[in-house]
Amino acid sequence: MILAADSPALEIRALTRRFGEREAVSGLDLVVPRGEMFGLVGPDGAGKSTAIRLLCGILKPDAGEGRVLGFDLVRDAGRIKSRIGYLSQNFTLYGDLTVDENIEFFADLHGVRGFAERRNELLEFTRLTPFRRRLAQALSGGMKKKLALATTLIHRPDLLFLDEPSTGVDPVSRGEFWNILSGVLNEGMTIVMTTPYLDEAERCGRIGLMHNGRLFMSGTPDEVKAAMPGRVYEVTCPAPAPAYRALRRRWSSSNVVLYGDHLRLSFREGEPVLREALALLEGEGYGPVGHREVAPSLEDAFVALLGEGNPS
């Protein structure tokens, strides 16, 4: 099936999955245009991985409907699987096979014939060519992730699902991995990924914020930050940790966050409540106190929007 130029890669309505009495995913509505990188963002237990498994056809929904690459999510699950790539958190490589042999194995699994040229492209793309004859078990964590991605791309999927792809990877390898994903995106592929890292979410074209199985907001990173209620301030003082505890006796964790050597305060009411907080710190001997208004980060927005009670 060839998708119409304006048809989305993914369109889901009211998708729900229960485990016993718990709804791991509840009423998920999602539309992802072709060629976009969309990120599902949220803490552990938010329902991100379950959502990805539903979208891949690995799990069946208890309610709801959807289409992936034009195919019905339930009736055409087999056809969908042949057109997508899925990199799970616990993707298993074969440690006693070399880099080359792992890619060959997954090429055979997907029925890819004459894969040698494609394998060479992927090895160059992931910078694994010098290591092609190394056993997978001897690779670093970052190299294993890149090899896993290469095996996922061997059959040229139209839609790539990534479940927390950079978890457990060192910062340098995370950067390299994201450079590779940028290249994949430039080739026209659609990417849907999950991440607990809000700095990674900034790299996505659009994001969806999840909590307790519900998608409670979606938009570009800038749109999400603009939706944050109130204003954000950076506050400095000689003893930030005790000052944090003093403020937390009056305000919630959605208003007061400790960032190492400074505090970050966000208040819907803005300046009037900020003055109360500064006066409290000065009055309890935590001065001198400095402050400045700062632009909200995605983390500020996520915490504040949760504090507003948007997700149920």
N, C-alpha and C positions, 0 to 999 in steps of 0.2 A: 504493500500500500504506500502511495506517495501522498504525503500531507500537503494540503493546500498551503499556499504561501503565508496566509494569515492564521492558520490553525495552530493552536498551542501544542507544545510537546507533551504537556501534562495538564489534565483538567479533572479535578476531584471535587465531589460534592458530598458533604455530611459523612465522610468516611469514619467508621467507628470500629474499634477492636477492644474486646473485653478479655481479661484473664480472671476467671471466677467472677467475683462481684466488682472488681476494679476495672475501670475504663482506662486502658493505657493510652488510647487515642480516642478523642471524643469530638465527633462532629467536624472533622477536618475539611475545610474548603480551601482549595489551592489551584491556582492557574499559573503555569510557567510557560512563557513564550519560548519559541525555538531560539537557540543561540545565546541564551541567558545563563548566568551563573546565579543560582538561587541557594541561599543558606538558611537552614533551619537551625535556630540558635536557642540554647537554653541549658539549664544545669542538668546534672545526672538525674535520671528519673522523670524528665519532662515529657518523655514519649517520642523523642526524636528517632531513635533506632527502630522502634516499632513502626513508626510512620514510614521510614525508608523501606522496611521489609514488606509492608503492605503495598507500597508503590511498585516494588520489584516483583510482586506476585509470590513472594516466599510465604507470606501469611495471607489468609483469606479474611476479608472484613466481615464483621457481624452485621453491619449496616452501611448504607451509603453506596455510591457508585462512582465510576470514573473511567477516563480513557487515557491511555498512555501511547503516544505516537499514533493516535488514531484508532487503537484497538481497545476493546472492552477489557477493563481491568480483571474481571473474573472469567468471562467466557473465553478470552483470547490470551490467557496467561502464558501459554507455551510460545505463542508468536511474539509476545512482548519480550520474553527472556532471550530470544535469539537476536533482538535488536538493541539490547541494553548492555551496559557493563556495570558490574556491582563490585565495589571494594569494601568489604566489611571491616569492622574493627579488628577481628581476629582472622584475617585472611591467611590461609595456610599455604606456604610454599613447601616444596619438597627439598628438604635439607641435603639429601644425598644426591641431588641432581645439580648440575651446573646451571649458571644463569641461562645459557643457550638452551639447555635441555628443559628447563622449566617453561620457557616461552614456547618451545616446540610441543610440550605436553598440552598446554592450554590451546595452542593452535589446533591440535588434533581433536581436543575436546569440543571445540567450536566448529569443527569441520572446515577449517581454513586450509586450502591447498596452495602449494607454491608460496609458502609463508616466508621464505628466506629473505627476500627483499624487505618485506614489512618488518621482520625481526631486526634487520640491520638499521632500519629507520628508527625503530623504537629504542634500540641500544644507543644510537647517537643522540636521540632526543633526551634520553634520561642520563646520558653521560656514563653508561655502563659498559661501553665497548671494551675498555681495557680489562674488564673483569668478567668477560663473557664465559671464560672457562673455569671460573672460581665456583666452588660449591656454595649453594645458597646459605647453608648453615655457617659459612665463614664470612658472610657479609655483615657489615655494620647495620644498626637499626634503620638508619636513613636509606642505605642501599637496598635493604629488604623492601622498604616501602616503595621505592622507585621500581624495583623489579616487579612487585605486586601490581603496580599501576600498568607497567608494560604488558604483563600477561592479561590484564583486564581490557587493554586496548587492541589486542592482537587481531580481533575480528572486526575492527572499525565500527564500534557501536554508534548509534545516533544519539543516545542519551546515556550519560554516565552518572551513576549514583555512588557517592562516597560517604561512608559512615565514619565520622571523626578521623579523617585520613592522617592527620599529623600528630595524633595523641601518642605520647611516648617517644617522640622524635626530638633530637637536639635542635636548638634554634637555627644553626647554620643549615641543617638538612631541611628544616621546615621552610626556610627561605627558598632553597633549591626546588623543593616540591611545588611551592606556589608558582615559581617561574615556569615549571613544566605545565601546570594547570593553565596558566595564562596562554601558553602555546596551544594547548588543546582547545581552549575557547576560541582562539584566533582562527582555528581550522573550521569553525562553525558548529562544533559539538555543543550540546546543551548539558549543563552540569547541575545536579541537585546534590547538595552535601549537607551534612550535619556537623556542627562544631560547638564546643563549649567556650571557645576562645573568641572574645568580642573583637580583638584586634584582627583576627582572620575574617570575621563577618564584615568588616569595613571593606574588604576586597571584593565582596559580592555585589552584583548589580542590584539585587533586591534581597531582603531577608525577611524571615518570619520568626517572631518571638513566641516560644512555646513554654508553657508551664502547666503542670498537672494534666497533661494530655491534650491541652487546648492550644490552638493557635490564636493568640489574643491580639496580635497586631502584625501587619506586614507592610512593606514599602521599601524605598531605598534607604540606605543608612542615614542619609541626611534628613529624609522625611521622618524617620523614627526619632531622631534626635530633636527635630523641630516639634514633635508631638509631646515632648516632655513638659509636664506642668512645672511652673516656677522657674527659679534661677539657681545657679550653682556658684559656690564660692570656695576658694582655697584659703585655708586658715593655717597660720604658722604660730607656734609658741614653743617655749623651751622644753616642755614635757608633753609631747603630743599624746602618748598612750594614756596617762592619767587624765588628761583633758578630754580625751575621747570618752572615757568611762564616766566622767562628770556630765558630759552632754547626753550620753545615752540614758542617764537616769530620768531625763526629761523628754528626749526625742527618740524616735525609732531608728532602726538600722537603715530604713529607706531615706532618712534625712541626714544621717551622720555616718561617715565611712573613714576609717583610719588608713592612710597611705604612707606607711613608713615614717617619714619625718614631717608629715603634715596631715591635716584633716581636710576632708571635702564635704561641704555642707550643701544641701539642696532643700529649698523651702518654696512651697507654692506661693506663700505670701511675700517672699522676697526680702527686701531691706528691713522691714519692721521686725521680723523674727530673727534675722541675722543679728540685729543690734541686741536683742535679748540674749542670744547665744554668746556674743562677745562680752556683754556685761557680766554674764554668769561666770565666764572664764576669768575675767579680771577680778571679779569679786571673790573668787575662791583661790586666788593667788597663782594663777597659771600664766600671768602676763610676763613680759609685754606680748600682746597679741597683734599679729598683722593679718590682713586679709586682702583679697582681690577677687573680683568676679571673673569667671572663666567660662569658656564655651563648654556646653555639656558634651560628654563622651557617650558612646553607645552604652557603656556600663552604667553611667549616671541615668540615662534614659530607661534602661531595663529595670534597674532597681526602683526608680521613681514610679514607673508605670505599674510595676507589681504592687507597690505601696498604695497606688490608687484603687487597687481592688479590681482591676480589669479582668484578670483571669479568675474563674470560679474554682 
